[in-house]
Amino acid sequence: MNDIADNSSLRSGGKPIIAITMGDPASIGPEIAIKALLEEKIHSICNPIIVGDAGVFQQIISLLGLNATINVVSKVADARFELGKPDVLDLKNVDISKLVFGEISAMCGEAAFQSVKKVIELALDKQVDATVTGPINKKSINEAGHHFAGHTEIYAHFTNTKKYAMLLVEDKMKVIHVSTHVSLRQACDLVKKDRIVEVTQLLHGGMLSLGEKNLKIGIAGLNPHAGDSGLFGTEDDLEILPAVEEARRLGYDVEGPVPPDTMFAKAATGYYGGVVAMYHDQGHIPFKLTGFKWNSEKNQMDSVKGVNITMGLPIIRTSVDHGTAFEIAGKGIASADAMVLAIESAVQLSKYTPIP
């Protein structure tokens, strides 16, 4: 197992620089980025800089009547990191006259993609300590000619990373996934011993770097009742159980395969420090039940909490764990809770790096 080294001394006592992507300009991404950077607590823990089109943020500030002034820069070295004057590294790639909130377009997909690509380059070049991503629209990205399933795959491609996984974090819930953006039929085929051991190791490293003290890991079954000794499928006995045994042999404190209908209820109480889900919705649904709070009277979310972390990368990437929310884009009612948490997690992760 890898140990974790405190890396904070490498910045000579300075706050980490966190690069934040614009997200899709037609989404709530620009709004939640600006709102987060106007919070004093964010500036107390880091030096944040937004990467995207400055005109989009100037429009948002004007539209919402926010007390802020954009500091437009062309490179990180020119950022001032002043509260109330958010720095925007201007990519100049959005025609404001053609921008329509809530609309899928190749222009917005291209702008969002270039923002992500730029922060990856900045992190690889060590100009920033960590990256945080706003929500993108996969259809817009693909219409722009970039055929990726999502942020995770973009980061893996541009960092040449082969072994990676999506980790969701909110309060006591830490959920990593064996597979994510594939069909359910394909997800079942991807439940393999080696992959399960791999993501268990990634989860353990993530728990350590996030300061988690409880290192007990629950590994979910795939089938109802974790297969019930082969009555409801064989994957639990043939792939998941051997993975659990191998993880124990490697020294990890693991339990499984655990029927997911009970595992997540226990995870929400803190019984497990983290859990391994076999596919996207198996992990996302219980996670979002704990972090998303819907207000039925207002017909909107009161709070959207949850952080998405890509484990296994050579750079730090955290993200909000929600979508573009096109239906409320530009209305000023989007919650910045998840963005604030994503930035806080990026700061925490920037303090530590795995020792090979």
C-alpha positions in Angstrom: 0.0 0.0 0.0 1.2 3.5 -0.7 1.9 6.0 2.1 1.0 9.6 2.0 3.5 12.5 2.2 2.7 16.0 3.3 3.5 18.1 0.3 2.4 21.5 1.6 6.0 22.6 2.4 6.8 22.6 -1.3 4.9 25.8 -1.7 7.0 27.6 0.8 4.0 28.4 3.0 1.9 29.9 0.2 -1.7 29.0 -0.5 -2.2 26.5 -3.4 -3.3 27.9 -6.8 -6.6 26.3 -7.9 -7.6 26.5 -11.5 -11.4 26.3 -12.0 -13.0 25.6 -15.4 -15.9 27.6 -16.7 -18.0 24.6 -17.5 -20.6 24.9 -20.3 -21.2 28.7 -20.8 -24.9 28.0 -21.4 -25.1 26.2 -18.0 -25.0 27.2 -14.3 -21.2 26.6 -14.4 -20.1 30.3 -14.7 -22.7 31.3 -12.1 -21.5 28.8 -9.4 -17.9 29.5 -10.2 -18.3 33.3 -9.6 -20.5 32.7 -6.5 -17.9 30.4 -5.0 -15.0 32.9 -5.6 -17.0 35.6 -3.9 -16.9 33.6 -0.6 -14.2 34.8 1.8 -13.5 31.3 3.1 -12.4 30.2 -0.4 -9.8 33.0 -0.5 -8.6 32.1 3.0 -7.5 28.6 1.9 -6.4 29.1 -1.7 -5.6 31.3 -4.6 -8.4 30.6 -7.2 -8.3 31.4 -10.9 -11.1 30.7 -13.4 -10.3 29.5 -16.9 -12.8 30.4 -19.6 -14.2 33.3 -21.5 -14.1 36.6 -19.6 -17.1 37.9 -21.5 -19.3 35.1 -20.1 -18.4 36.0 -16.5 -18.9 39.7 -17.1 -22.3 39.0 -18.4 -23.2 36.8 -15.4 -22.0 39.5 -13.0 -24.1 42.1 -14.7 -27.2 39.8 -15.1 -27.2 38.8 -11.5 -26.2 42.2 -10.1 -23.2 40.7 -8.2 -20.8 43.0 -6.4 -17.7 41.9 -8.3 -15.3 43.0 -11.0 -13.5 40.6 -13.3 -9.7 40.8 -13.5 -8.9 39.6 -17.0 -5.5 37.9 -17.4 -3.7 36.0 -20.1 -1.5 33.9 -17.8 -1.6 32.6 -14.3 1.4 34.8 -13.3 -0.8 38.0 -13.8 -3.5 36.9 -11.3 -4.0 39.0 -8.2 -6.2 36.7 -6.2 -8.2 39.5 -4.6 -11.6 38.9 -3.0 -14.4 40.5 -5.0 -12.2 40.7 -8.1 -12.1 37.2 -9.5 -9.3 36.4 -11.9 -10.3 35.0 -15.2 -7.7 33.5 -17.6 -9.5 34.6 -20.8 -9.6 32.1 -23.6 -11.8 34.4 -25.7 -13.8 31.6 -27.3 -17.5 32.5 -26.8 -19.5 34.8 -29.0 -21.8 36.4 -26.4 -24.3 37.5 -29.1 -24.9 33.8 -29.9 -24.9 32.5 -26.3 -28.3 31.2 -25.2 -28.7 29.9 -21.7 -29.9 26.3 -21.6 -29.1 25.6 -25.2 -26.9 22.8 -26.5 -24.4 24.1 -29.1 -21.1 23.2 -30.6 -19.8 26.7 -29.7 -20.4 26.1 -26.0 -19.1 22.6 -26.2 -15.9 23.8 -27.8 -15.5 26.6 -25.2 -16.1 24.1 -22.3 -13.7 21.6 -23.8 -10.9 24.2 -24.3 -11.3 25.3 -20.7 -10.8 21.7 -19.4 -7.8 21.2 -21.8 -6.2 24.4 -20.6 -6.4 23.6 -16.9 -4.9 20.2 -17.5 -2.0 21.8 -19.3 -1.5 24.3 -16.5 -1.5 21.5 -13.9 0.9 19.4 -15.9 3.2 22.4 -16.3 2.9 22.9 -12.5 1.6 26.5 -12.9 -1.4 25.5 -10.7 -1.6 23.0 -7.8 -5.0 21.5 -8.6 -7.9 21.8 -11.0 -11.6 22.0 -10.4 -14.2 21.5 -13.1 -17.6 23.0 -13.6 -20.4 21.0 -15.3 -20.2 20.3 -19.0 -22.8 19.0 -21.5 -21.6 15.8 -23.2 -23.8 16.4 -26.3 -22.4 19.9 -26.8 -18.8 18.5 -26.4 -19.5 15.8 -28.9 -21.1 18.3 -31.3 -17.9 20.3 -31.2 -16.1 17.2 -32.4 -14.6 16.0 -29.1 -15.8 12.4 -28.6 -15.4 11.8 -24.9 -17.9 10.3 -22.5 -17.1 13.0 -19.9 -14.5 14.9 -17.8 -12.9 11.7 -16.5 -12.1 10.4 -20.0 -10.8 13.8 -21.1 -8.4 14.0 -18.2 -7.2 10.4 -18.7 -6.6 11.0 -22.4 -4.5 14.2 -21.9 -2.6 12.9 -19.0 -2.0 9.5 -20.6 -3.5 7.7 -17.6 -4.6 4.1 -18.0 -5.7 3.2 -14.4 -8.2 5.7 -13.0 -11.6 5.8 -11.3 -14.4 8.2 -10.2 -14.6 8.9 -6.5 -17.7 10.7 -5.1 -17.3 12.4 -1.7 -19.9 14.0 0.6 -19.7 14.0 4.4 -19.5 10.3 5.4 -20.1 8.9 1.9 -17.1 8.1 -0.2 -18.0 6.0 -3.3 -15.6 4.8 -6.0 -16.8 3.0 -9.2 -15.6 0.0 -11.0 -17.2 1.4 -14.2 -19.0 4.7 -15.0 -20.1 5.9 -18.4 -21.0 2.7 -20.2 -24.2 0.8 -20.8 -25.6 -1.3 -18.0 -25.1 -4.4 -20.1 -21.4 -3.5 -20.6 -21.0 -2.6 -16.9 -21.8 -6.1 -15.9 -19.1 -7.4 -18.2 -16.6 -5.0 -16.6 -17.0 -6.5 -13.1 -13.6 -8.3 -13.0 -11.3 -9.2 -10.1 -8.3 -7.2 -11.2 -10.3 -4.0 -11.8 -12.1 -4.3 -8.4 -8.7 -4.6 -6.6 -7.4 -1.7 -8.6 -10.2 0.7 -7.6 -10.0 -0.5 -4.0 -6.4 0.6 -3.9 -7.3 3.9 -5.5 -10.1 4.4 -2.9 -7.7 3.7 -0.1 -5.3 6.3 -1.3 -8.1 8.8 -1.7 -9.4 8.2 1.8 -5.9 8.8 3.2 -5.3 12.0 1.2 -8.7 13.3 2.3 -7.9 12.7 6.0 -10.3 9.8 6.5 -9.5 7.9 9.7 -11.9 5.0 9.2 -10.2 2.9 6.5 -12.7 0.1 6.4 -13.9 -0.5 2.9 -17.2 -2.1 1.8 -17.2 -3.8 -1.6 -20.7 -4.0 -3.2 -22.2 -7.1 -4.8 -23.5 -6.9 -8.3 -26.6 -9.0 -8.3 -29.6 -9.0 -5.9 -28.5 -10.3 -2.4 -24.9 -10.4 -3.8 -25.9 -13.3 -6.0 -27.2 -15.4 -3.1 -24.6 -18.2 -3.6 -25.1 -18.3 -7.3 -28.9 -18.2 -7.4 -29.0 -14.8 -9.0 -25.8 -14.7 -11.1 -22.2 -15.9 -10.7 -20.2 -12.6 -10.8 -20.3 -12.1 -7.1 -18.7 -15.5 -6.4 -16.4 -15.7 -9.4 -15.1 -12.1 -9.6 -16.0 -10.0 -6.5 -15.3 -12.5 -3.8 -11.8 -13.3 -5.2 -11.1 -9.5 -5.4 -12.1 -9.1 -1.7 -9.8 -12.0 -0.7 -6.9 -10.5 -2.8 -7.4 -7.0 -1.2 -7.2 -8.6 2.2 -4.0 -10.4 1.3 -2.6 -7.0 0.3 -3.4 -5.6 3.7 -6.6 -3.7 3.1 -9.5 -3.8 5.6 -12.3 -4.8 3.3 -15.7 -6.5 3.5 -17.7 -8.0 0.7 -19.4 -8.7 -1.5 -22.0 -6.8 0.5 -25.6 -6.6 -0.9 -25.8 -2.9 -2.0 -29.2 -2.4 -0.5 -27.7 -2.7 3.0 -24.1 -1.6 2.2 -25.0 2.0 1.4 -27.3 2.4 4.4 -24.4 1.4 6.6 -22.0 3.7 4.6 -24.2 6.7 5.2 -23.7 6.2 9.0 -20.0 6.1 8.7 -19.7 2.3 9.2 -17.4 2.2 6.1 -14.8 4.9 5.4 -15.4 4.3 1.7 -17.3 1.8 -0.5 -16.8 0.3 -4.0 -19.7 0.4 -6.3 -19.8 -1.9 -9.3 -21.4 0.6 -11.8 -22.5 4.2 -12.2 -26.0 4.3 -10.9 -25.4 1.8 -8.1 -23.1 4.4 -6.6 -24.6 7.6 -7.8 -28.2 7.1 -6.7 -27.6 6.5 -2.9 -24.8 9.2 -3.0 -27.1 11.8 -4.4 -29.9 10.9 -2.0 -27.6 12.0 0.8 -26.3 15.2 -0.8 -29.1 16.6 -2.9 -32.0 18.4 -1.1 -35.1 19.1 -3.2 -37.5 21.8 -2.1 -40.9 20.7 -3.4 -42.6 24.1 -2.5 -40.1 26.1 -4.6 -39.7 23.3 -7.2 -35.9 23.6 -7.0 -32.9 22.3 -5.2 -32.1 24.0 -1.9 -28.7 22.4 -1.8 -26.6 20.3 -4.2 -23.6 18.8 -2.3 -21.1 16.3 -3.5 -17.6 16.3 -5.0 -16.4 14.1 -7.9 -12.7 13.3 -7.7 -10.7 11.5 -10.4 -8.3 9.1 -8.7 -5.2 7.8 -10.4 -4.2 10.9 -12.3 -0.8 12.6 -12.1 -2.6 15.9 -11.3 -5.5 16.8 -9.0 -9.0 17.0 -10.4 -12.1 17.5 -8.4 -15.6 18.6 -9.7 -19.1 19.3 -8.7 -21.2 16.2 -8.8 -24.1 17.6 -10.7 -25.0 18.5 -14.2 -25.4 21.6 -16.2 -28.9 22.4 -14.9 -29.8 24.1 -18.1 -33.4 24.7 -16.9 -32.2 27.3 -14.3 -29.1 28.7 -16.1 -29.0 32.5 -15.9 -31.7 32.8 -13.3 -29.4 33.4 -10.3 -30.8 30.6 -8.2 -28.1 27.9 -8.7 -26.4 26.7 -5.5 -22.7 27.0 -5.3 -22.4 24.5 -2.4 -20.9 21.7 -4.6 -18.4 24.1 -6.2 -17.3 25.3 -2.8 -16.8 21.7 -1.6 -15.0 20.8 -4.8 -12.5 23.7 -4.2 -12.1 22.7 -0.6 -11.4 19.1 -1.6 -8.9 20.2 -4.2 -7.1 22.2 -1.5 -7.0 19.2 0.8 -5.7 16.9 -1.9 -3.0 19.5 -2.9 -1.4 19.0 0.5 -0.7 15.4 0.0 0.9 13.2 -2.7 1.3 9.4 -2.8 4.8 7.9 -2.2 5.4 5.2 -4.9 
